[in-house]
Amino acid sequence: MKLAYAPYSNFQVGAAILSESGRIYCGCNVENAAYPVGCCAEASAISAMIMGGDTRIVAIAVAGIGNALCTPCGGCRQRIREFATDSTVILISDNQTLRHTATLTELLPLSFGPDNLS
Ligand code: THU
């Protein structure tokens, strides 16, 4: 989260994926002067995971400061879905404390995933 590039929103987000291999992949949000081109922390972490040779998310932690929980945006729920298992867990924290735990199924019920295309 401290490494985030977020000069436009000033909302820094960090993400860490625990993959099936046991390795942990991190990411942060990377904003852009052309606002829609910015990248969420979860997307950065997923890219790192794929580059590391992993394809399954056991758990993903998302950290951001604010009164409201820093839950993954809708697009990132779908990005996580692509590499999720039936038991993928999402941990929501601020810079100090774990504030909420949810399954991906809770955050994205009746989701559309790779199996829908087979
Ligand atoms: N952001 C994330 O990185 N992950 C989320 O799931 C929610 C939002 C970032 C995107 C943008 O850089 C900033 O937070 C404000 O929306």
Backbone and ligand atoms as CSV (ligand in chain L), in Angstrom:
chain,resi,resn,atom,element,x,y,z
A,1,MET,N,N,0.820,-1.198,0.000
A,1,MET,CA,C,0.000,0.000,0.000
A,1,MET,C,C,0.869,1.269,0.000
A,2,LYS,N,N,1.964,1.240,0.737
A,2,LYS,CA,C,2.856,2.402,0.802
A,2,LYS,C,C,3.501,2.712,-0.547
A,3,LEU,N,N,3.621,1.719,-1.396
A,3,LEU,CA,C,4.274,1.892,-2.691
A,3,LEU,C,C,3.308,2.327,-3.784
A,4,ALA,N,N,2.023,2.460,-3.438
A,4,ALA,CA,C,1.021,2.795,-4.454
A,4,ALA,C,C,1.366,4.120,-5.145
A,5,TYR,N,N,1.005,4.195,-6.420
A,5,TYR,CA,C,1.124,5.452,-7.170
A,5,TYR,C,C,-0.302,5.972,-7.332
A,6,ALA,N,N,-0.699,6.848,-6.429
A,6,ALA,CA,C,-2.092,7.311,-6.417
A,6,ALA,C,C,-2.155,8.827,-6.214
A,7,PRO,N,N,-1.501,9.595,-7.111
A,7,PRO,CA,C,-1.477,11.048,-6.934
A,7,PRO,C,C,-2.812,11.725,-7.216
A,8,TYR,N,N,-3.748,11.055,-7.881
A,8,TYR,CA,C,-5.014,11.680,-8.244
A,8,TYR,C,C,-6.087,11.448,-7.194
A,9,SER,N,N,-6.213,10.226,-6.727
A,9,SER,CA,C,-7.213,9.943,-5.686
A,9,SER,C,C,-6.634,10.080,-4.285
A,10,ASN,N,N,-5.311,10.002,-4.174
A,10,ASN,CA,C,-4.666,9.927,-2.853
A,10,ASN,C,C,-5.206,8.769,-2.025
A,11,PHE,N,N,-5.705,7.767,-2.689
A,11,PHE,CA,C,-6.231,6.570,-2.007
A,11,PHE,C,C,-5.317,5.402,-2.359
A,12,GLN,N,N,-4.455,5.085,-1.423
A,12,GLN,CA,C,-3.459,4.039,-1.675
A,12,GLN,C,C,-4.015,2.671,-1.292
A,13,VAL,N,N,-3.818,1.722,-2.180
A,13,VAL,CA,C,-4.313,0.366,-1.944
A,13,VAL,C,C,-3.180,-0.623,-2.184
A,14,GLY,N,N,-3.120,-1.623,-1.321
A,14,GLY,CA,C,-2.161,-2.714,-1.497
A,14,GLY,C,C,-2.907,-4.032,-1.551
A,15,ALA,N,N,-2.363,-4.989,-2.262
A,15,ALA,CA,C,-2.975,-6.321,-2.318
A,15,ALA,C,C,-1.875,-7.371,-2.232
A,16,ALA,N,N,-2.196,-8.481,-1.591
A,16,ALA,CA,C,-1.251,-9.603,-1.508
A,16,ALA,C,C,-2.018,-10.895,-1.716
A,17,ILE,N,N,-1.559,-11.672,-2.664
A,17,ILE,CA,C,-2.209,-12.946,-3.002
A,17,ILE,C,C,-1.408,-14.094,-2.421
A,18,LEU,N,N,-2.081,-14.964,-1.682
A,18,LEU,CA,C,-1.501,-16.264,-1.312
A,18,LEU,C,C,-1.931,-17.246,-2.392
A,19,SER,N,N,-0.951,-17.769,-3.123
A,19,SER,CA,C,-1.265,-18.660,-4.236
A,19,SER,C,C,-1.218,-20.112,-3.776
A,20,GLU,N,N,-1.656,-21.004,-4.665
A,20,GLU,CA,C,-1.705,-22.432,-4.332
A,20,GLU,C,C,-0.318,-22.984,-4.022
A,21,SER,N,N,0.715,-22.411,-4.640
A,21,SER,CA,C,2.082,-22.895,-4.408
A,21,SER,C,C,2.625,-22.443,-3.058
A,22,GLY,N,N,1.905,-21.526,-2.401
A,22,GLY,CA,C,2.376,-20.991,-1.131
A,22,GLY,C,C,3.125,-19.674,-1.286
A,23,ARG,N,N,3.392,-19.307,-2.517
A,23,ARG,CA,C,4.072,-18.032,-2.728
A,23,ARG,C,C,3.076,-16.876,-2.584
A,24,ILE,N,N,3.592,-15.727,-2.205
A,24,ILE,CA,C,2.779,-14.524,-2.017
A,24,ILE,C,C,3.183,-13.489,-3.064
A,25,TYR,N,N,2.188,-12.943,-3.721
A,25,TYR,CA,C,2.421,-11.930,-4.768
A,25,TYR,C,C,1.727,-10.631,-4.371
A,26,CYS,N,N,2.468,-9.540,-4.486
A,26,CYS,CA,C,1.947,-8.239,-4.051
A,26,CYS,C,C,1.648,-7.329,-5.234
A,27,GLY,N,N,0.781,-6.360,-4.978
A,27,GLY,CA,C,0.475,-5.349,-5.984
A,27,GLY,C,C,-0.006,-4.080,-5.308
A,28,CYS,N,N,-0.027,-3.004,-6.076
A,28,CYS,CA,C,-0.563,-1.737,-5.565
A,28,CYS,C,C,-1.301,-1.055,-6.707
A,29,ASN,N,N,-2.122,-0.060,-6.354
A,29,ASN,CA,C,-2.787,0.662,-7.435
A,29,ASN,C,C,-1.793,1.603,-8.116
A,30,VAL,N,N,-1.946,1.722,-9.417
A,30,VAL,CA,C,-1.065,2.563,-10.245
A,30,VAL,C,C,-1.965,3.451,-11.101
A,31,GLU,N,N,-2.105,4.692,-10.693
A,31,GLU,CA,C,-3.017,5.596,-11.396
A,31,GLU,C,C,-2.332,6.238,-12.598
A,32,ASN,N,N,-3.123,6.961,-13.378
A,32,ASN,CA,C,-2.622,7.559,-14.615
A,32,ASN,C,C,-3.339,8.879,-14.841
A,33,ALA,N,N,-2.660,9.837,-15.469
A,33,ALA,CA,C,-3.275,11.124,-15.780
A,33,ALA,C,C,-4.527,10.935,-16.633
A,34,ALA,N,N,-4.526,9.911,-17.459
A,34,ALA,CA,C,-5.745,9.507,-18.167
A,34,ALA,C,C,-6.477,8.542,-17.226
A,35,TYR,N,N,-7.355,9.071,-16.409
A,35,TYR,CA,C,-7.881,8.343,-15.250
A,35,TYR,C,C,-8.317,6.895,-15.488
A,36,PRO,N,N,-9.075,6.613,-16.558
A,36,PRO,CA,C,-9.586,5.236,-16.693
A,36,PRO,C,C,-8.498,4.192,-16.940
A,37,VAL,N,N,-7.308,4.652,-17.266
A,37,VAL,CA,C,-6.230,3.705,-17.579
A,37,VAL,C,C,-5.537,3.193,-16.313
A,38,GLY,N,N,-5.868,3.773,-15.178
A,38,GLY,CA,C,-5.254,3.347,-13.915
A,38,GLY,C,C,-5.537,1.881,-13.611
A,39,CYS,N,N,-4.716,1.349,-12.740
A,39,CYS,CA,C,-4.772,-0.084,-12.451
A,39,CYS,C,C,-4.987,-0.292,-10.949
A,40,CYS,N,N,-5.901,-1.179,-10.608
A,40,CYS,CA,C,-6.158,-1.484,-9.193
A,40,CYS,C,C,-5.059,-2.372,-8.608
A,41,ALA,N,N,-4.943,-2.337,-7.282
A,41,ALA,CA,C,-3.937,-3.136,-6.589
A,41,ALA,C,C,-4.127,-4.639,-6.844
A,42,GLU,N,N,-5.374,-5.067,-6.873
A,42,GLU,CA,C,-5.651,-6.495,-7.082
A,42,GLU,C,C,-5.180,-6.934,-8.466
A,43,ALA,N,N,-5.419,-6.067,-9.453
A,43,ALA,CA,C,-5.000,-6.397,-10.817
A,43,ALA,C,C,-3.475,-6.492,-10.895
A,44,SER,N,N,-2.780,-5.580,-10.195
A,44,SER,CA,C,-1.306,-5.634,-10.178
A,44,SER,C,C,-0.825,-6.936,-9.565
A,45,ALA,N,N,-1.456,-7.337,-8.461
A,45,ALA,CA,C,-1.040,-8.561,-7.775
A,45,ALA,C,C,-1.323,-9.788,-8.638
A,46,ILE,N,N,-2.446,-9.767,-9.344
A,46,ILE,CA,C,-2.766,-10.895,-10.233
A,46,ILE,C,C,-1.725,-10.990,-11.352
A,47,SER,N,N,-1.331,-9.860,-11.904
A,47,SER,CA,C,-0.300,-9.891,-12.947
A,47,SER,C,C,1.002,-10.468,-12.409
A,48,ALA,N,N,1.367,-10.074,-11.189
A,48,ALA,CA,C,2.588,-10.616,-10.584
A,48,ALA,C,C,2.463,-12.125,-10.392
A,49,MET,N,N,1.273,-12.566,-9.984
A,49,MET,CA,C,1.053,-14.004,-9.776
A,49,MET,C,C,1.222,-14.786,-11.082
A,50,ILE,N,N,0.643,-14.260,-12.135
A,50,ILE,CA,C,0.753,-14.958,-13.429
A,50,ILE,C,C,2.210,-14.979,-13.888
A,51,MET,N,N,2.898,-13.875,-13.717
A,51,MET,CA,C,4.318,-13.842,-14.080
A,51,MET,C,C,5.154,-14.785,-13.225
A,52,GLY,N,N,4.671,-15.081,-12.015
A,52,GLY,CA,C,5.374,-16.003,-11.128
A,52,GLY,C,C,5.055,-17.453,-11.404
A,53,GLY,N,N,4.127,-17.705,-12.325
A,53,GLY,CA,C,3.811,-19.083,-12.696
A,53,GLY,C,C,2.664,-19.702,-11.920
A,54,ASP,N,N,1.975,-18.920,-11.100
A,54,ASP,CA,C,0.823,-19.434,-10.356
A,54,ASP,C,C,-0.478,-19.024,-11.034
A,55,THR,N,N,-1.512,-19.836,-10.824
A,55,THR,CA,C,-2.807,-19.517,-11.443
A,55,THR,C,C,-3.985,-19.689,-10.485
A,56,ARG,N,N,-3.727,-19.982,-9.208
A,56,ARG,CA,C,-4.830,-20.176,-8.264
A,56,ARG,C,C,-4.656,-19.286,-7.042
A,57,ILE,N,N,-5.714,-18.560,-6.712
A,57,ILE,CA,C,-5.704,-17.665,-5.542
A,57,ILE,C,C,-6.350,-18.393,-4.370
A,58,VAL,N,N,-5.567,-18.692,-3.352
A,58,VAL,CA,C,-6.112,-19.285,-2.120
A,58,VAL,C,C,-6.739,-18.184,-1.268
A,59,ALA,N,N,-6.032,-17.083,-1.163
A,59,ALA,CA,C,-6.541,-15.939,-0.392
A,59,ALA,C,C,-5.938,-14.670,-0.983
A,60,ILE,N,N,-6.679,-13.583,-0.850
A,60,ILE,CA,C,-6.139,-12.287,-1.270
A,60,ILE,C,C,-6.463,-11.258,-0.192
A,61,ALA,N,N,-5.443,-10.551,0.232
A,61,ALA,CA,C,-5.610,-9.491,1.223
A,61,ALA,C,C,-5.584,-8.158,0.497
A,62,VAL,N,N,-6.515,-7.286,0.876
A,62,VAL,CA,C,-6.591,-5.947,0.281
A,62,VAL,C,C,-6.534,-4.939,1.426
A,63,ALA,N,N,-5.636,-3.962,1.287
A,63,ALA,CA,C,-5.450,-2.983,2.360
A,63,ALA,C,C,-5.659,-1.571,1.844
A,64,GLY,N,N,-6.478,-0.817,2.562
A,64,GLY,CA,C,-6.710,0.584,2.234
A,64,GLY,C,C,-7.273,1.294,3.451
A,65,ILE,N,N,-6.965,2.578,3.572
A,65,ILE,CA,C,-7.382,3.331,4.762
A,65,ILE,C,C,-8.671,4.090,4.479
A,66,GLY,N,N,-9.590,4.078,5.445
A,66,GLY,CA,C,-10.830,4.837,5.302
A,66,GLY,C,C,-11.874,4.325,6.269
A,67,ASN,N,N,-12.957,5.100,6.411
A,67,ASN,CA,C,-14.029,4.635,7.289
A,67,ASN,C,C,-14.700,3.401,6.712
A,68,ALA,N,N,-14.920,3.425,5.411
A,68,ALA,CA,C,-15.542,2.272,4.762
A,68,ALA,C,C,-14.493,1.194,4.506
A,69,LEU,N,N,-14.947,-0.039,4.448
A,69,LEU,CA,C,-14.029,-1.149,4.145
A,69,LEU,C,C,-13.468,-0.985,2.743
A,70,CYS,N,N,-12.204,-1.328,2.567
A,70,CYS,CA,C,-11.574,-1.272,1.240
A,70,CYS,C,C,-11.834,-2.590,0.515
A,71,THR,N,N,-13.083,-2.779,0.136
A,71,THR,CA,C,-13.467,-4.009,-0.566
A,71,THR,C,C,-13.076,-3.909,-2.039
A,72,PRO,N,N,-12.793,-5.029,-2.672
A,72,PRO,CA,C,-12.453,-4.994,-4.101
A,72,PRO,C,C,-13.602,-4.425,-4.927
A,73,CYS,N,N,-13.258,-3.616,-5.923
A,73,CYS,CA,C,-14.287,-3.077,-6.819
A,73,CYS,C,C,-14.899,-4.218,-7.635
A,74,GLY,N,N,-15.977,-3.911,-8.322
A,74,GLY,CA,C,-16.664,-4.946,-9.095
A,74,GLY,C,C,-15.767,-5.599,-10.129
A,75,GLY,N,N,-14.993,-4.773,-10.824
A,75,GLY,CA,C,-14.094,-5.332,-11.844
A,75,GLY,C,C,-13.075,-6.267,-11.235
A,76,CYS,N,N,-12.563,-5.906,-10.069
A,76,CYS,CA,C,-11.548,-6.755,-9.430
A,76,CYS,C,C,-12.154,-8.034,-8.876
A,77,ARG,N,N,-13.426,-7.983,-8.463
A,77,ARG,CA,C,-14.079,-9.235,-8.039
A,77,ARG,C,C,-14.084,-10.222,-9.200
A,78,GLN,N,N,-14.357,-9.710,-10.378
A,78,GLN,CA,C,-14.348,-10.585,-11.563
A,78,GLN,C,C,-12.927,-11.022,-11.903
A,79,ARG,N,N,-11.967,-10.152,-11.732
A,79,ARG,CA,C,-10.566,-10.533,-12.000
A,79,ARG,C,C,-10.127,-11.637,-11.038
A,80,ILE,N,N,-10.515,-11.513,-9.780
A,80,ILE,CA,C,-10.181,-12.547,-8.797
A,80,ILE,C,C,-10.893,-13.849,-9.163
A,81,ARG,N,N,-12.135,-13.719,-9.599
A,81,ARG,CA,C,-12.948,-14.893,-9.953
A,81,ARG,C,C,-12.242,-15.796,-10.957
A,82,GLU,N,N,-11.557,-15.192,-11.891
A,82,GLU,CA,C,-10.882,-15.955,-12.948
A,82,GLU,C,C,-9.913,-16.984,-12.364
A,83,PHE,N,N,-9.309,-16.664,-11.237
A,83,PHE,CA,C,-8.251,-17.514,-10.663
A,83,PHE,C,C,-8.640,-18.054,-9.289
A,84,ALA,N,N,-9.931,-17.972,-8.965
A,84,ALA,CA,C,-10.392,-18.376,-7.635
A,84,ALA,C,C,-10.642,-19.875,-7.563
A,85,THR,N,N,-10.687,-20.382,-6.341
A,85,THR,CA,C,-11.172,-21.735,-6.077
A,85,THR,C,C,-12.531,-21.580,-5.391
A,86,ASP,N,N,-13.158,-22.714,-5.071
A,86,ASP,CA,C,-14.462,-22.637,-4.386
A,86,ASP,C,C,-14.332,-22.006,-3.011
A,87,SER,N,N,-13.117,-21.978,-2.479
A,87,SER,CA,C,-12.949,-21.501,-1.099
A,87,SER,C,C,-12.052,-20.263,-0.997
A,88,THR,N,N,-11.857,-19.575,-2.097
A,88,THR,CA,C,-11.003,-18.372,-2.056
A,88,THR,C,C,-11.544,-17.355,-1.041
A,89,VAL,N,N,-10.627,-16.874,-0.213
A,89,VAL,CA,C,-10.993,-15.948,0.858
A,89,VAL,C,C,-10.422,-14.562,0.556
A,90,ILE,N,N,-11.201,-13.533,0.901
A,90,ILE,CA,C,-10.763,-12.146,0.720
A,90,ILE,C,C,-10.685,-11.481,2.089
A,91,LEU,N,N,-9.506,-10.980,2.391
A,91,LEU,CA,C,-9.244,-10.354,3.696
A,91,LEU,C,C,-9.140,-8.853,3.487
A,92,ILE,N,N,-9.932,-8.099,4.223
A,92,ILE,CA,C,-9.962,-6.644,4.056
A,92,ILE,C,C,-9.357,-5.996,5.300
A,93,SER,N,N,-8.352,-5.165,5.070
A,93,SER,CA,C,-7.713,-4.513,6.216
A,93,SER,C,C,-7.464,-3.035,5.933
A,94,ASP,N,N,-7.092,-2.324,6.975
A,94,ASP,CA,C,-6.499,-1.000,6.789
A,94,ASP,C,C,-4.986,-1.188,6.936
A,95,ASN,N,N,-4.270,-0.161,7.317
A,95,ASN,CA,C,-2.811,-0.322,7.404
A,95,ASN,C,C,-2.375,-1.051,8.668
A,96,GLN,N,N,-3.329,-1.398,9.530
A,96,GLN,CA,C,-2.958,-2.054,10.784
A,96,GLN,C,C,-3.758,-3.296,11.106
A,97,THR,N,N,-5.063,-3.262,10.801
A,97,THR,CA,C,-5.969,-4.262,11.365
A,97,THR,C,C,-6.770,-4.987,10.293
A,98,LEU,N,N,-6.931,-6.292,10.484
A,98,LEU,CA,C,-7.863,-7.049,9.649
A,98,LEU,C,C,-9.279,-6.652,10.066
A,99,ARG,N,N,-10.072,-6.158,9.100
A,99,ARG,CA,C,-11.398,-5.618,9.448
A,99,ARG,C,C,-12.545,-6.506,9.011
A,100,HIS,N,N,-12.313,-7.309,7.973
A,100,HIS,CA,C,-13.424,-8.132,7.466
A,100,HIS,C,C,-12.864,-9.295,6.659
A,101,THR,N,N,-13.539,-10.417,6.728
A,101,THR,CA,C,-13.174,-11.580,5.918
A,101,THR,C,C,-14.415,-12.044,5.160
A,102,ALA,N,N,-14.261,-12.321,3.886
A,102,ALA,CA,C,-15.402,-12.780,3.078
A,102,ALA,C,C,-14.911,-13.814,2.072
A,103,THR,N,N,-15.823,-14.655,1.616
A,103,THR,CA,C,-15.488,-15.535,0.499
A,103,THR,C,C,-15.785,-14.800,-0.798
A,104,LEU,N,N,-15.159,-15.250,-1.874
A,104,LEU,CA,C,-15.451,-14.614,-3.163
A,104,LEU,C,C,-16.924,-14.822,-3.512
A,105,THR,N,N,-17.465,-15.989,-3.142
A,105,THR,CA,C,-18.874,-16.270,-3.438
A,105,THR,C,C,-19.787,-15.243,-2.769
A,106,GLU,N,N,-19.409,-14.794,-1.591
A,106,GLU,CA,C,-20.217,-13.756,-0.927
A,106,GLU,C,C,-20.133,-12.431,-1.678
A,107,LEU,N,N,-18.950,-12.118,-2.194
A,107,LEU,CA,C,-18.768,-10.831,-2.879
A,107,LEU,C,C,-19.244,-10.863,-4.328
A,108,LEU,N,N,-19.299,-12.063,-4.906
A,108,LEU,CA,C,-19.678,-12.180,-6.321
A,108,LEU,C,C,-20.520,-13.442,-6.529
A,109,PRO,N,N,-21.754,-13.428,-6.021
A,109,PRO,CA,C,-22.602,-14.617,-6.149
A,109,PRO,C,C,-23.010,-14.860,-7.602
A,110,LEU,N,N,-23.279,-16.116,-7.908
A,110,LEU,CA,C,-23.727,-16.503,-9.260
A,110,LEU,C,C,-22.789,-15.952,-10.330
A,111,SER,N,N,-21.504,-16.048,-10.062
A,111,SER,CA,C,-20.531,-15.412,-10.948
A,111,SER,C,C,-20.377,-16.155,-12.277
A,112,PHE,N,N,-19.863,-15.456,-13.233
A,112,PHE,CA,C,-19.530,-16.003,-14.544
A,112,PHE,C,C,-18.032,-16.238,-14.576
A,113,GLY,N,N,-17.632,-17.484,-14.865
A,113,GLY,CA,C,-16.210,-17.805,-14.861
A,113,GLY,C,C,-15.827,-18.694,-16.022
A,114,PRO,N,N,-14.597,-19.176,-16.027
A,114,PRO,CA,C,-14.099,-19.984,-17.134
A,114,PRO,C,C,-14.992,-21.179,-17.459
A,115,ASP,N,N,-15.587,-21.790,-16.421
A,115,ASP,CA,C,-16.435,-22.969,-16.662
A,115,ASP,C,C,-17.672,-22.628,-17.495
A,116,ASN,N,N,-18.108,-21.387,-17.428
A,116,ASN,CA,C,-19.286,-21.001,-18.203
A,116,ASN,C,C,-19.054,-21.068,-19.706
A,117,LEU,N,N,-17.806,-21.103,-20.093
A,117,LEU,CA,C,-17.481,-21.112,-21.527
A,117,LEU,C,C,-17.262,-22.520,-22.057
A,118,SER,N,N,-17.299,-23.520,-21.172
A,118,SER,CA,C,-17.020,-24.889,-21.648
A,118,SER,C,C,-18.317,-25.638,-21.917
L,1,THU,N1,N,-8.674,0.758,-5.985
L,1,THU,C1,C,-7.982,-0.414,-5.934
L,1,THU,O1,O,-6.767,-0.453,-6.143
L,1,THU,N2,N,-8.679,-1.538,-5.646
L,1,THU,C2,C,-10.019,-1.575,-5.425
L,1,THU,O2,O,-10.612,-2.647,-5.393
L,1,THU,C3,C,-10.739,-0.331,-5.193
L,1,THU,C4,C,-10.092,0.882,-5.769
L,1,THU,C5,C,-7.939,1.973,-6.340
L,1,THU,C6,C,-8.231,2.465,-7.730
L,1,THU,C7,C,-7.889,3.931,-7.608
L,1,THU,O3,O,-6.491,4.079,-7.856
L,1,THU,C8,C,-8.173,4.254,-6.162
L,1,THU,O4,O,-8.269,3.028,-5.474
L,1,THU,C9,C,-9.453,5.053,-5.958
L,1,THU,O5,O,-10.521,4.439,-6.575
